[in-house]
Amino acid sequence: MKINHTLTVLGFALALGSGLLPAMAQGAPAPAAPKMCPGPEGRRDMMMKRMADKLQLTEVQRTSCKAVIEKHKDSLKAKGKAAREARKAFFEAMQKPDTAPDTLKTLNRAKADARLEAILERRAVRQELRAILTPEQREKAAFMMGQRMGMRREGRGGWGGFEQGRMGGGSMMKGQCPCPPAPAAPAPKVP
C-alpha cells in the first residue's frame, strides 16, 4: 500500500514536471523565484511593523518609536561589533596553547565588558520604547516578549515551561500565567 502511494506521488511529480519543461522551452515565463528572506534591516522593520500592529500603536507612537530606534542605531551597531570582536579575540587566544593565563583573563574581562555595553544599550532602547507605550500596551508587549523568550528557551517546537513561569516578562512570572495549567496525564491502568 505504501509503495503504491509513493508511486502515485512520483507519477504526479513526473507529469507535472514534464508539463512544465515544454512550456519553458517555448519561451513561457519561468515560475516566479521564491521570495528570499529580507536582510537584517528588512527583518527588523518587518518585526517592528508586526509589533506595532499587534500593540495597535497610533501614528504618533510609531513615529516616536522609529525616532528612538534611529537614534540608537549607530551605537547599537558599534557596540555589537565591539562585543563580537572581543569574543573572537578571546576564543582565538584560547586556541593557542602558548597564551598566558593572565592574557586570557584580560581578554575575557574585555569580552564581558563589551557584551555588557551592548546589553545596556539595548536596555536603554527598550526603556525608551516602553515609555512611549500606554499601560495596556506595556502589559501586552510584556506578554508577547515572554512568549518570544519562552520559544527561545524551550525550542521552537513548543511552549514548555509555561506553568513554571520560565517564559520571562509580565504576568507570566512565577505561576501567574493567564493560561490554565495543562491537564495531568492519566495514570496507567494496572491489570
VENQUIDA-V622976 format. One line per field, one symbol per residue. ss: DSSP state (A for helix, B for strand, O for the rest). A space follows every 50 residues. Layout:
ss=???
This chain:
ss=OAAAAAAAAAAAAAAAAAAAAAAAAOOOOOOOOOOOOOOAAAAAAAAAAA AAAAAOOOAAAAAAAAAAAAAAAAAAAAAAAAAAAAAAAAAAAAAOOOOO AAAAAAAAAAAAAAAAAAAAAAAAAAAAAAAAOOAAAAAAAAAAAAAAAA AAAAOOOOOOOOOOOOOOOAAAAAAOOOOOOOOOOOOOOOO
